[in-house]
Amino acid sequence: MSSLVGSIFSSSSNTSADQTIAYSSAASAAVSAQAYLAASLAATTPEVRRLFSEYSAQAVMGHEAVMGLMIKRGWTDPYTSPTEQLQASIQQSQQAVSSNQ
């Protein structure tokens, strides 16, 4: 199964399947944490507020774990300037678009 997934991702872009899945997981964990935080702020019942707050904390911990993996593997560098990060994102996007044409 891993060779099938790897072949699908490697044929459509220059990034590995692991890297693509890690970026997707980090983005979805961030969105989940934001949604649960918004729900906990909107909740009026203390029990529901606590429940959503705990879910938000778990999503933040999941995001932290995925980002730690991405930093360890060298897929992202949190200490580069925002301009360099933006340029790297633009370059990756252009590569993905040109490989799909």
Residue pairs with C-beta under 8 A, 6 or more apart in sequence:
2 17
5 17
6 16
6 17
8 17
9 15
9 16
9 17
9 20
10 16
10 17
12 96
12 99
12 100
13 20
13 95
13 96
13 99
14 95
14 99
15 92
18 73
19 70
19 73
19 75
22 66
22 69
22 70
22 73
22 75
23 70
23 75
25 62
25 66
26 63
26 66
26 67
26 70
29 59
29 60
29 62
29 63
29 66
30 59
30 63
32 55
32 59
32 62
33 56
33 59
33 60
33 63
36 52
36 53
36 55
36 56
36 59
37 52
37 53
37 56
39 52
40 49
40 50
40 51
40 52
40 53
40 56
43 49
43 52
67 76
67 78
70 76
71 77
71 78
77 85
80 88
